[in-house]
Amino acid sequence: MTNHRILVIDDSRVIRMRVRDMLPQGNFEVIEAQDGVEGMDAIRSHKPNLIMLDFLLPRMSGWEVFQEIQSNPDLQNIPLVLMSGRKEEVTEKITEPFEYFEFIQKPFEQKELIEAIKASMVKARKPRRTPAPAATPAPAATAGADVSAADFQALQAEVTQLKGEVAQLKGQLAKILAFIRQKLK
């Protein structure tokens, strides 16, 4: 019996076969879909342990499939590897760093594939930030009254979280700049 069910959604038969051939023998059941509509049907019917999704697909694009996966709490936690031969098409719609899924550029080698799968599994376990529910303003708040202490504390907590995220992004940017400077030498 196979341990992991992997869904490969790609309009290229060569890529689907390549992924199948690169996976370790005996551990994986590979399910294939050649477009986004088939892919969503397969996600619902097979409940895969991992999804490998091409970004450019017929009938329903990889972007549309991605959006549907991300909007459904039951599907969000499935590890996802997004694939494309042109990363810039992905980053036009989804900004980096890719927090909850992994990206792999085509063509790829077996080692890159395995690393992307492992990274996607780690990222899928990250707790998702849920947007705060929209609070109904109190009548006094709509009239321009002072902000309540609870609202103020909630805003302070959000600002602190955002400051932490900005600091993390600055650190990542510094690392990227250092890497680029090193490569330019």
C-alpha positions in Angstrom: 0.0 0.0 0.0 1.3 3.5 -0.8 1.9 6.0 1.9 1.4 9.2 0.0 -1.0 10.3 -2.7 0.5 13.0 -5.0 -1.7 14.9 -7.5 0.2 16.3 -10.4 -1.8 18.9 -12.3 0.0 19.8 -15.5 -1.0 20.0 -19.1 2.3 18.4 -20.2 2.3 14.7 -20.2 6.1 14.8 -20.1 6.1 16.7 -16.8 3.6 14.4 -15.2 5.6 11.3 -16.2 8.9 13.0 -15.2 7.5 13.7 -11.7 6.3 10.1 -11.5 9.7 8.8 -12.5 11.6 11.0 -10.0 9.7 9.9 -6.9 11.1 7.0 -4.9 9.5 3.7 -5.9 6.8 2.2 -3.8 6.0 5.1 -1.6 3.8 7.2 -3.8 0.6 6.9 -5.7 0.7 9.5 -8.4 -2.7 10.9 -9.7 -2.6 13.0 -12.8 -4.8 15.8 -14.1 -4.2 17.6 -17.4 -6.0 20.8 -16.6 -7.4 22.9 -13.7 -10.9 21.5 -13.9 -9.7 17.9 -13.8 -7.3 19.0 -11.0 -10.0 20.4 -8.8 -12.1 17.3 -9.4 -9.2 15.1 -8.4 -8.5 17.2 -5.3 -12.0 16.7 -4.1 -12.3 13.0 -5.0 -8.8 11.7 -4.1 -7.9 13.9 -1.2 -4.2 14.0 -2.0 -1.3 14.3 0.5 0.5 16.7 -1.9 -0.5 18.8 -4.9 2.0 19.7 -7.6 0.3 22.5 -9.6 1.4 24.0 -13.0 0.6 27.7 -13.1 -0.4 27.8 -16.7 -3.2 25.4 -17.5 -6.1 25.1 -19.9 -9.8 25.4 -18.9 -9.0 26.6 -15.4 -5.7 28.2 -14.8 -3.2 27.2 -12.1 -3.8 30.7 -10.6 -7.5 29.9 -10.3 -6.9 26.5 -8.8 -4.4 28.1 -6.4 -7.0 30.7 -5.3 -9.6 28.0 -4.8 -7.2 25.9 -2.7 -6.3 29.0 -0.6 -9.9 30.0 0.0 -10.9 26.6 1.3 -9.8 25.8 4.9 -10.1 22.0 4.1 -7.6 22.3 1.2 -5.2 25.0 2.6 -3.2 22.5 4.7 -2.4 20.2 1.8 1.3 20.7 0.9 1.5 22.5 -2.4 4.3 22.8 -5.0 3.6 25.4 -7.6 5.5 24.8 -10.9 6.2 27.1 -13.8 8.9 27.6 -16.5 8.5 31.4 -15.9 8.7 32.4 -12.3 7.9 36.1 -13.2 4.4 35.0 -14.2 3.8 33.6 -10.7 5.3 36.6 -8.9 3.0 38.9 -10.9 0.1 37.4 -9.0 1.7 36.1 -5.8 4.3 38.1 -4.1 7.4 36.4 -2.5 8.3 35.1 -0.1 6.0 32.2 -0.7 4.8 31.5 2.8 2.5 28.6 2.6 3.6 26.7 -0.5 6.8 25.9 -2.4 7.8 27.0 -5.9 9.9 25.0 -8.4 11.0 26.2 -11.7 10.7 23.9 -14.7 12.7 22.1 -15.9 13.9 20.6 -12.6 16.0 17.7 -11.4 15.1 15.0 -8.9 17.0 16.6 -6.1 15.2 19.9 -6.6 11.8 18.1 -6.7 12.5 16.2 -3.5 13.6 19.4 -1.7 10.5 21.3 -3.0 8.2 18.5 -1.7 9.9 18.5 1.7 9.8 22.4 1.9 6.1 22.4 0.9 5.3 19.9 3.8 7.0 22.2 6.3 5.2 25.3 4.9 1.8 23.6 5.0 2.1 23.0 8.7 2.6 26.7 9.4 -0.3 28.2 11.2 -2.3 30.5 9.0 -3.0 34.0 10.0 -6.7 34.5 10.0 -8.0 37.9 9.2 -9.6 39.5 12.3 -13.4 39.5 11.9 -14.9 42.8 11.0 -16.2 44.3 14.2 -19.4 46.3 14.2 -18.6 49.7 15.4 -20.3 50.8 18.6 -22.6 53.8 18.2 -20.2 56.0 20.2 -17.3 55.0 17.9 -19.3 56.1 14.8 -19.9 59.4 16.4 -16.2 60.1 16.8 -15.8 59.0 20.5 -12.6 57.7 22.0 -11.3 54.3 21.0 -12.0 51.6 23.7 -9.1 50.1 25.6 -9.7 46.7 24.0 -9.6 48.2 20.5 -6.4 50.1 21.4 -4.8 46.9 22.7 -5.8 44.9 19.6 -4.3 47.6 17.4 -1.1 47.7 19.4 -0.8 43.9 19.1 -1.3 44.1 15.4 1.3 46.8 15.0 3.8 44.7 17.1 3.1 41.7 14.8 3.6 43.9 11.7 6.8 45.3 13.0 8.1 41.8 13.5 7.2 40.8 10.0 8.8 44.0 8.6 12.0 43.2 10.5 12.0 39.6 9.2 11.5 40.9 5.6 14.3 43.4 6.1 16.6 40.6 7.2 15.7 38.5 4.2 16.3 41.5 1.9 19.7 42.1 3.5 20.6 38.4 2.9 19.5 38.7 -0.7 21.5 41.9 -1.3 24.6 40.3 0.3 24.2 37.3 -2.0 23.9 39.6 -5.0 26.9 41.6 -4.0 28.9 38.5 -3.6 27.9 37.2 -7.0 28.8 40.5 -8.6 32.4 40.4 -7.3 
